[in-house]
């Protein structure tokens, strides 16, 4: 029966040992354990806050990236539109310039043709005049071989001179 019901001295010494151990644990071990637990709890809270903040920053960055991507697309479309307009304008200017150059070349060619035509007509007139003079000279030599015909011709020329 001793084992089932302990004596009061044993209970006293066990209680005294337990309270002493409890006092030593509270004095030396309890505060560091609580400090370590509080530090761990603070660390976990800070990690959760940092994770939430990082998640929010990622969401903000994603939204900002989408916005920048949209702006870049709009700018690309604007640049492409301006480039297309510029190319159309340059092609139109090149066509106009080519038309002007072609018109100038045609005008220059017409002027050259006209000049050459006048020169050719002048040459033909000069040759016709020379041929006419040669023919006239031959005819006059033949017709004016006598002196009477020469006098009549001179008188006729003098009359024509006075009339003009």
Secondary structure, DSSP 8 states (H G I E B T S, - for coil): -TTTS--HHHHHHHHHHHHHHHHHIIIIIIHHHHHHHHHHHHHHHHHHHHHHHHHHHHHHHHHHHHHHHHHHHHHHHHHHHHHHHHHHHHHHHHHHHHHHHHHHHHHHHHHHHHHHHHHHHHHHHHHHHHHHHHHHHHHHHHHTTSHHHHHHHHHHHHHHHHH-
